[in-house]
């Protein structure tokens, strides 16, 4: 007869994951969901509107090219003044093509600098790429819209004397960012229909700017029309056309940087 195998009468026990390990796993899962949600949000920016896409086409004395530095708008004549352009938060950099093109048609070399996750705070020093790509240009200004303006200010403050002028479009410097000795002049341009700009911050940070800085409120201008990306949540409706609003930005550039040639 075959031998019978002895079996244990002791009940089997199931190992359970320690409570702390389960808590850690849940926390990591929540963090992953939050990070993934943030990335999806940031990578679905506003714009560009159809007119901005059209403005990316070369013509009328301006060559438009996508390079490692960004979207470059190069006038036919050799530019003597270059402009770095920092886009607003969660706005596709191409949305600023109409203004960049208008400035290039005036003779300025303009480089719109795309930023990581469409947030300039993730790439505060992308302006270096634009200037490094054009060592032949000796005079530089910098424009920043909204969050892009704040990061442009941080960039300029860390590079005193490298930019002649800073132009804020619906923007202001972060608290503690002293620009008084970092840049020759600042032009701050904003609209009275801006639903996204904190005017109390514009006023409270004036002491951080050079004493000759220029502040201009545009009647009928809002937040979104400094770019071309459609309506922006929380903004008010502009009562002037996009072209008229952009003309004030061009005037501000000319006032602080002078003629392009």
C-alpha positions as CSV (number, residue, x, y, z in Angstrom):
1,X,0.0,0.0,0.0
2,X,1.2,3.5,-0.7
3,X,2.4,5.6,2.2
4,X,0.0,8.3,3.3
5,X,1.5,11.8,3.5
6,X,1.0,13.5,6.8
7,X,-0.7,16.9,6.6
8,X,-0.4,19.6,9.2
9,X,-3.5,20.4,11.1
10,X,-2.4,24.0,11.7
11,X,-4.4,26.7,9.8
12,X,-2.6,28.7,7.1
13,X,-2.0,32.4,7.8
14,X,-2.2,35.2,5.2
15,X,0.4,37.9,5.4
16,X,-1.2,41.4,5.4
17,X,0.6,44.5,4.1
18,X,1.5,46.7,7.0
19,X,-0.8,49.7,7.5
20,X,2.0,52.2,7.0
21,X,2.9,50.6,3.6
22,X,-0.7,50.9,2.5
23,X,-0.9,54.6,3.6
24,X,2.3,55.3,1.6
25,X,1.0,53.5,-1.5
26,X,-2.3,55.6,-1.3
27,X,-0.3,58.8,-0.8
28,X,1.9,58.1,-3.8
29,X,-1.1,57.3,-5.9
30,X,-2.7,60.6,-5.0
31,X,0.5,62.5,-5.7
32,X,0.7,60.8,-9.1
33,X,-2.9,61.8,-9.9
34,X,-2.2,65.4,-8.9
35,X,1.0,65.6,-10.9
36,X,-0.6,64.0,-14.0
37,X,-3.6,66.4,-13.7
38,X,-1.2,69.4,-13.5
39,X,0.8,68.3,-16.5
40,X,-2.4,67.7,-18.6
41,X,-3.7,71.2,-17.5
42,X,-0.4,72.9,-18.3
43,X,0.1,71.1,-21.7
44,X,-3.4,72.2,-22.9
45,X,-2.7,76.0,-23.2
46,X,-4.8,78.7,-24.6
47,X,-4.3,79.5,-28.3
48,X,-3.1,80.2,-30.8
49,X,-6.0,81.9,-32.6
50,X,-6.1,81.6,-36.4
51,X,-4.7,85.1,-36.9
52,X,-1.7,84.2,-34.8
53,X,-1.1,81.1,-36.9
54,X,-1.2,83.3,-40.0
55,X,1.3,85.7,-38.4
56,X,3.8,82.9,-38.3
57,X,4.2,82.9,-42.0
58,X,7.1,84.7,-43.6
59,X,6.5,87.7,-45.8
60,X,6.2,91.5,-45.9
61,X,9.8,91.9,-45.0
62,X,9.8,89.5,-42.1
63,X,11.2,85.9,-42.0
64,X,9.7,83.7,-39.4
65,X,11.5,80.6,-38.3
66,X,11.2,78.1,-35.4
67,X,14.7,77.6,-33.9
68,X,16.2,76.2,-30.7
69,X,15.8,79.7,-29.2
70,X,12.1,80.0,-30.0
71,X,10.0,81.6,-32.7
72,X,12.2,84.1,-34.4
73,X,10.8,87.1,-36.3
74,X,13.7,88.5,-38.3
75,X,13.4,91.7,-40.4
76,X,15.0,92.0,-43.8
77,X,17.4,94.7,-42.7
78,X,20.1,93.8,-40.1
79,X,18.4,94.4,-36.8
80,X,20.3,96.6,-34.3
81,X,17.8,96.0,-31.5
82,X,16.6,92.6,-30.3
83,X,13.6,91.8,-28.1
84,X,13.0,88.7,-26.0
85,X,9.4,87.8,-25.5
86,X,8.2,85.8,-22.4
87,X,4.6,84.4,-22.9
88,X,1.9,84.5,-20.3
89,X,1.0,81.5,-18.1
90,X,-0.6,78.5,-19.9
91,X,-0.7,80.4,-23.1
92,X,0.8,78.9,-26.3
93,X,3.9,81.0,-27.2
94,X,2.6,81.2,-30.8
95,X,-0.3,83.3,-29.6
96,X,2.0,86.3,-29.4
97,X,2.9,86.1,-33.1
98,X,0.8,89.1,-34.2
99,X,2.6,91.5,-31.8
100,X,6.0,89.9,-32.6
101,X,5.4,90.3,-36.3
102,X,4.3,93.9,-35.9
103,X,7.5,94.7,-34.0
104,X,9.6,92.9,-36.6
105,X,8.0,94.9,-39.4
106,X,9.2,98.0,-37.4
107,X,12.8,96.6,-37.7
108,X,13.2,94.8,-34.4
109,X,14.4,91.2,-34.1
110,X,11.9,89.4,-31.9
111,X,12.3,86.0,-30.3
112,X,9.3,84.5,-28.5
113,X,10.7,82.0,-26.1
114,X,8.5,78.8,-25.5
115,X,8.7,77.7,-21.9
116,X,8.5,74.3,-20.1
117,X,4.8,73.3,-19.5
118,X,3.8,76.6,-20.9
119,X,4.7,78.3,-17.6
120,X,7.6,80.8,-17.6
121,X,8.2,80.0,-13.9
122,X,9.5,76.6,-15.1
123,X,12.0,78.3,-17.5
124,X,12.8,81.7,-16.1
125,X,16.1,82.1,-18.0
126,X,15.1,81.0,-21.6
127,X,16.0,84.6,-22.6
128,X,19.6,83.5,-22.6
129,X,19.0,81.3,-25.6
130,X,17.7,84.1,-27.7
131,X,20.6,86.4,-27.0
132,X,23.1,83.6,-27.4
133,X,21.6,82.8,-30.8
134,X,22.2,86.4,-32.0
135,X,25.6,87.7,-30.7
136,X,25.5,90.2,-33.5
137,X,22.7,92.1,-31.7
138,X,24.2,94.4,-29.0
139,X,21.1,96.1,-27.7
140,X,18.3,94.0,-26.1
141,X,14.9,94.6,-24.6
142,X,12.5,92.1,-23.0
143,X,8.8,91.9,-23.0
144,X,6.7,89.8,-20.6
145,X,2.9,89.2,-20.5
146,X,1.3,88.4,-17.1
147,X,3.3,85.5,-15.5
148,X,5.8,85.9,-18.3
149,X,6.4,89.5,-17.1
150,X,7.1,88.4,-13.6
151,X,9.6,85.8,-14.8
152,X,11.2,88.3,-17.2
153,X,11.7,90.6,-14.2
154,X,13.4,87.8,-12.3
155,X,15.6,87.1,-15.4
156,X,16.6,90.7,-15.8
157,X,17.3,91.2,-12.1
158,X,19.9,88.4,-12.2
159,X,21.6,90.0,-15.2
160,X,22.0,93.6,-14.4
161,X,23.0,95.8,-17.4
162,X,22.3,93.1,-20.0
163,X,18.9,94.5,-21.0
164,X,18.2,98.2,-21.8
165,X,14.5,98.0,-21.1
166,X,11.8,95.8,-19.7
167,X,8.2,96.1,-21.0
168,X,5.4,94.7,-18.7
169,X,2.2,93.8,-20.4
170,X,-0.4,93.4,-17.6
171,X,2.4,92.3,-15.3
172,X,4.6,93.4,-12.3
173,X,7.8,92.1,-10.7
174,X,7.6,89.5,-7.9
175,X,8.0,90.9,-4.4
176,X,11.7,91.6,-3.6
177,X,12.8,91.6,-7.2
178,X,14.8,94.8,-7.3
179,X,15.2,96.2,-10.8
180,X,16.3,99.7,-9.9
181,X,19.9,99.1,-10.9
182,X,19.3,96.0,-13.2
183,X,17.7,97.7,-16.2
184,X,17.7,101.2,-17.6
185,X,13.9,101.7,-17.8
186,X,10.6,99.8,-17.4
187,X,7.4,100.5,-19.3
188,X,4.3,99.0,-17.6
189,X,1.3,98.9,-19.9
190,X,-2.1,97.6,-18.8
191,X,-5.8,98.0,-19.6
192,X,-8.7,99.3,-17.5
193,X,-10.7,96.2,-18.6
194,X,-8.2,93.7,-17.3
195,X,-9.8,91.1,-15.2
196,X,-6.6,89.2,-14.4
197,X,-4.2,91.9,-13.2
198,X,-4.0,92.9,-9.5
199,X,-3.6,96.7,-9.7
200,X,-2.6,96.8,-6.0
201,X,0.4,94.7,-6.9
202,X,1.3,97.1,-9.8
203,X,1.2,100.0,-7.4
204,X,3.0,98.3,-4.5
205,X,5.9,97.1,-6.6
206,X,6.6,100.5,-8.2
207,X,9.4,101.1,-5.7
208,X,11.2,98.1,-7.2
209,X,11.5,99.8,-10.6
210,X,13.8,102.5,-11.9
211,X,12.5,106.0,-11.1
212,X,12.1,106.9,-14.8
213,X,9.7,104.0,-15.4
214,X,6.6,104.7,-17.4
215,X,3.1,103.5,-16.4
216,X,0.3,103.6,-19.0
217,X,-3.3,102.5,-18.5
218,X,-5.1,101.8,-21.8
219,X,-8.8,102.6,-21.9
220,X,-10.8,99.6,-23.2
221,X,-7.9,97.1,-23.1
222,X,-8.2,93.8,-21.3
223,X,-5.8,91.0,-20.3
224,X,-6.1,88.5,-23.2
225,X,-5.7,90.9,-26.2
226,X,-2.0,91.3,-25.6
227,X,-1.9,87.9,-27.2
228,X,-4.2,86.2,-29.6
229,X,-5.6,83.1,-27.9
230,X,-9.3,83.9,-27.4
231,X,-11.2,84.7,-24.2
232,X,-9.5,84.1,-20.8
233,X,-11.4,83.0,-17.7
234,X,-12.0,85.9,-15.4
235,X,-11.1,88.5,-17.9
236,X,-13.4,91.4,-19.0
237,X,-14.4,92.1,-22.6
238,X,-12.2,94.7,-24.3
239,X,-13.9,97.7,-25.9
240,X,-11.0,98.3,-28.3
241,X,-9.8,96.1,-31.2
242,X,-6.8,93.7,-30.8
243,X,-4.9,95.8,-33.4
244,X,-5.5,99.0,-31.4
245,X,-4.5,97.4,-28.2
246,X,-1.2,96.0,-29.7
247,X,-0.4,99.5,-31.1
248,X,0.0,100.7,-27.5
249,X,2.5,97.9,-26.8
250,X,4.5,98.9,-29.9
251,X,4.4,102.6,-28.7
252,X,5.8,101.4,-25.3
253,X,8.6,99.5,-27.0
254,X,9.6,102.5,-29.1
255,X,9.4,104.8,-26.1
256,X,12.0,102.8,-24.1
257,X,14.1,101.2,-26.8
258,X,14.0,103.9,-29.4
259,X,13.9,103.2,-33.2
260,X,14.9,99.8,-34.3
261,X,17.5,101.1,-36.8
